Amino acid sequence: MGAGHFIYIPAVAFIGVVIGWILGSRAARDAFAVELKRREERAAKRRD
């Protein structure tokens, strides 16, 4: 194993973490928006 692996492997792992963080935050934000919409719809049904 060459010295390049000590730079390449952590760099690839870090890039994977960053991409996962971005995609995960988007998914969480979308799920939160869907939950808020459901709550608003339920509240609207109760008022009618």
C-alpha positions, 0 to 999 in steps of 0.5 A: 500500500502506497502513501497515497492511500493515507490521503485518498481513503480519508478524502473519499470517506470525507466526501461520502460523509458530506454527500450523505449529510446533504442528502440526509438534510434534504430528506429530513426537511422534506419529511418535516414539510410533509408532516406539517402539511398533514397536521394542517389538513387534519386541523382543517378537517376538525374545524369544518 
